[in-house]
Amino acid sequence: MPNSSENKKTLWLPYALLSAVGLSILYRFGRADEDYPNLENENAFQGFIRRVPLRVEDFWNYYSQPRAKKLLPDPLPAPYQKPYTLVINLDKFIVCHVFDKNIGKWRIAKRPGIEEFLYNLAFHYELVVFTKMNANDAVMIMDNLDPLHAIVGYRLYSDSTHFKNGVHLKDIGMLNRDMKKVVMLDYEEPSLQLHPENSVKIKAWNGEFDYSIDSYIDFFETLAASNTEDVREYLKAYKDKNVVEDFDKLMREKYEIARENQLKTLQVMQTASGIKKWLGLKTQNTNDEYVVPTYDEFKVLKRQERQKIVEHYKKELAAEVEKQKKMQEEYMKEHPFSVIDMARALINGPQVIQQVHLPYRFN
């Protein structure tokens, strides 16, 4: 049986280790260096005490403040820069985590119609995915959706947010873009309140199987077609409203009015054609079985057209991926990487061995 002295040593060991770690951290925060040297009118101890809170503040700001004052590079020159910038969330808009009962695990579900949303709006908007997720998780998801960075122009992660009171805040005012041309699509109220005039509040997607995304596509295509100089003026009409329901309701009313007028016109044309036939006059060929689709049928037809666009460009992107893979394989065959090259790389650092090609983009 161990004696009392051995028990005391065992009890004090973790405290000694913690004290050593604490003292080493304190020394690291208080030591002098090029960024925080000793001042002329202070001794080493005074400088040490002064530097500790400063470095603690820097350490906190590193994790709670965005990584840069400008989160995006300067806009591209005309005509390559898209007229508007659309900022969208990744989690609970593009994808969400759902529990799969069949496999008994959590998995990442892709929203129905999200590819149609991204591919079609990429023609009109500079797409920016801004998420509070960390880069390690988000990159894998985005690379699956957009492996060549051809659709989404930029990706911003948790290191680009403000962390305040336990909440990640996404400040689109730091995007380095004209705020008259920026729209943010999100469901998190704290981030929306930073720039409410540029924000469209949405409902978080939690894995439901629906095509409510179609209404978002219609809304933002209509906004782009308006060529408005200030999106904030356009968005005023939808302040404190549900974009999906209200905009879809408006489009349904307009479509039904146009459909009713078209049906009346067809009825008149068919009546006139019947009279001409009865009189033995020559008539134009009319399709008596022509049916004007309802609004819901019209939305299905639009979705099918958008899916064709997605399939077309996905084939082009797949071909580009294969092309780059072949180029890489050919380069590796021509320039084999030996153990000596590996040692040289470790000593001299990474070297640029091939020109980087710009990603394929829609223009």
N, C-alpha and C positions, 0 to 999 in steps of 0.2 A: 504493500500500500504506500503511495507517495506521501512524503512528509509535507508539513505546512510550508516550508521554504520553497519547495518545488511548485506547489500550488500558487504561491505568490508570484513566482517568475512567470508562470503560464498566464496569470491574470494581467500582469503588467506588460506583457509582450505586445498585444495589439495596441495598447495606449502609446507605447514607445514608437511603434511604426507610424501611427497616426500623427504623433507629434513631429516625427522626422519629415513626413510628407508635408505637414502644415508649415513647418519652418522653411522647407525648400521652396514652397509656393510663395511664402512671404518674402523670402530673399529675392526670388525672381521678379516680384512686383516692385521691390524697393531698390534694386541695384541700379547703378548709374550706367548709361550707355550714350550713344550718339543722339538718340531722340530725347532722352531725359538726363542731361549732364548735371553735375553739381553747380549751383550758382556761386558767384564770387563771395557773397555775404553770408554763406551758410556752411556749416561743417558737414561731415559725412552723415552724421546721425540725423540732422535736420533735413538734409536732402533725401535720406531714406524715408523718413516719415512723410515728406511732401509727395514723393513719387508713388507711394502705395495707393492712395485713393485715386490718383490720376490714372494709373494703370488698371485699376479695377473698373473705372468708368470706361476706359477704352475697351477692356475685355467685354463688358456688358454691351457696349454699342456695337461691337463686332457681330454679336449674335442677335441684337434687337433692331439694328438699323439696316437699310438696304445696302448692298455691296457697292453701289455707285450712285452718284448724284444724277446721272443720266443712264437710265436702264437700257435704252436702245441707242444704236449709232445714229448719226445724222440721216435724214431721209435721202432716198436715192434721187438722182436728178431726173427731171422730166425727159421722156414720158414713162420711165420705169417705175416711179413711185405711184402706188394706187391712190385714188382720190381720198379714201377714208381708211381709218384704222379701227378694226373691230377686236376688242379684247374679250376673250371667252375663258370660262373656267374649265378645268379638266375634270376634277372630281365632282360627281353628281350633275354633270351636264353632258360631257362626252362619254364618260364611263362611270361606273359605280361598283362598289364591292357588294356582292350578293352571296348568300349561303346556298350552295347547291346540295339539296337533300339526297340526290342520287349518288354523289361521291362523298358526302359528309364533310365538305371543305368549303372554305370561302374562295371565291373566284372573282375575276374582274369581268364585268359584263359591258359590252359595247352597245351604246344606245341605237335603237333602230332608226335608220335614216341619217345617222351622223356623218357618214361619208358623203352623202348627197349634200348635206349642209356645208361641209368643208370644201369640197371640190367645186361646187357651184358658186359659193360666195368668194372663193379665191380669185375669181375674175374681177370682182368689184372692190375687194377690201384687202388691206394688208392685215392678215390674220396674226394675232398674238395670243398664245395660250399663257395665261397667268394663273398659277396655282400655288396654294400654300403647301403642297406636297414637296418632299425633299427631292433633289435631282435624281438620286439613285433609283427611286421608284418611278418617277414621272418619265424619265428618259426611255425606259423600257417600253412603257405604254405608247409614247409618242413615236418611237422608232418602229413600232408595229403598225401604226396608222400611217406614218409618213416617213419611210426609211431614208429618203433622199432630201428631206427638208424642202420638198418642192411645193407643198401646199401651205403649211403654216410657216410664216416668215420668221417668227422669233418665239422662243420658249423662255418663260421666266418662272423661277421656282421660289421656294421659301426664303432663300437668301436674298431675294429682291423685295421682301415685304418688311413692314414695320411690325415688330413684336411688342405689343403693349397690352398690359393687363391680361396676359394669357391668350391674346387673340392676334392672329396674323392679319395685318391690314395691307391691302393692295392699293397703292397710291398711283393712279394713272397720270397724275400730274407730273410724275418724274419720268415719263416715257420719252421725253425729247420729241414730242409731236405737238402740232397745233391743236389745242383743245377744241377748236371749232370743227375738227374733223375726226374726233375720237368718240367711240361708243363703247361702253362697258356692259357686258352681259353677265350678270351674277345673281346669286340668291342670298349672299351673306350681307346683312344689313350694315354692319360696321364699315365694310369697305365701300358700300354704295353711298353712304352718307358723306364720304370725303369729297365726292363730286357728283351730287345727286342729279344735276342738270345734264350730265353726260351718261347717266346710268339707266339701264333697263332692268327692272327687277323681274326675276323669273322664279318659277317653282323648281325646287331641287328634284332631280330625277333619281328615283330609288329602285330602278329596275323594272318598272312597269313596261309592258309590251304595248306601245302605242306609237303613232306617227305624229304626235304633236309637234315634232321638229319641223314638219312641213310648214306650219304657220310662221315659225321663225324665219325660214328661208323666204317665204313670201314677203314678210315684213321688211327684211333687210334688202331684198331685191328692189322693193318699192322705194325704200329710202335712197338707195344708190341711184335709181332711175330719176329721182326728183332733182338731182344735181344741186342740192341745197348748199349754200355757202356756210351755214352754221347748223350742225346737227342738233344743237341744243334747242333751236327754235322748232325743229321738226318733232322732237321728242316731248315738247310741252303738252301736246295733245294727248299723250299717253301717261302723263304724270299720275301716280297713285292708281294706275289701272293695270289690269292683267293683259299683257300684250297678246298672248295667244288667243284668249277668249274674245277680247274686244275687237282686235284687228280681224280675226277670223269672222266674227259676226258682221263687221262692216263689209268685208269682201263678199260674204255670202249674200247680203242684201243687194249689193251692186250687181252681182252676177245674176241673181234671180230676176232683177228688173231687166237686164240685158237679154236674158234667156226668154222672158215673156215677150219682149218686143220682137225677138227673132222668130219665135213661134208664130206670132201674129203675121209677120211678114211672109213666112213660109205658107201659112194658110191662105193668105191673099193670092200668092203666086200659084198655088195649087188650084184655087177656085178659078182664077183667070185662065189657067191652062185647060181646065175641064170645059169651060165655055168655048174656048177656041176649037177644041176637038169636036164639040157638039155642032159647031158651025162649019166644020170641015176646013178650018184654017190651019196653017202650019204653025207648030208650037216648038219651043225649045225643050230639049230633053231635061226633065226634072226628076230628081230622085224622090219618089213618093215615100220611100222607107227611111228617109233621112230623119235622124233623131238628134235633138239637141240634148247633150248630156246634162244631168243635174250637177249641182255644185260638188257633191261628194264624188260623183263619177269623174268630173273634171279634175279634181285633186288627184285621183288615182292615175289619170292619164298624165298629168304633170309629173307625178312621182316616177312613172315609168320612163319618161323622157330624161329626167335627171339621172336615173339609174343607168341609162345608156351612156350619158356623158361620163359618169364615174367609171364604167367598164372600159370605155375608150381610153381614158387617160391612165387608168391602172395598167392597161396593157403596155402603154408607152413607158410608164415608169418601171414596170417589170423588165422590159427590154433594156432600159438604161441601167438597171441594177446588174443584169447579166453582163452587159458590156463592161461595166466597171470591174466586175469580178474577173473577167477574162484579162483585162488590162493588168490587174494586180498579179494574176497568176503568171502572165507572160513576163512581167517585170521581175518577179521573184526567180523565174527560170534563168533570165539573163543576168541577174545580179544575186546569186546565192549568198545567203547570210551565214557565215561560218562562226566558229567559236572565237576566232581572232577578232572578227568584226564586232561581236558582242562585247568582248573585253575593251575594244577601242571605244565603243559607244558608252560604256560605263565610265571610262576615263574622261573622254572629251564631251560627253553629253549628247543629246539627240541631234541628228543632222537632217537637214531637208534633202530628201533623196528624190523627190518627184514634185513637179508643179501641182498645186492643188487646183482642181477644176471647180468652178462655181457650180452650185447645185442647180438642177433643172427647175425652172420656175415658169408659171403662167404669166404672160404679159398681155 
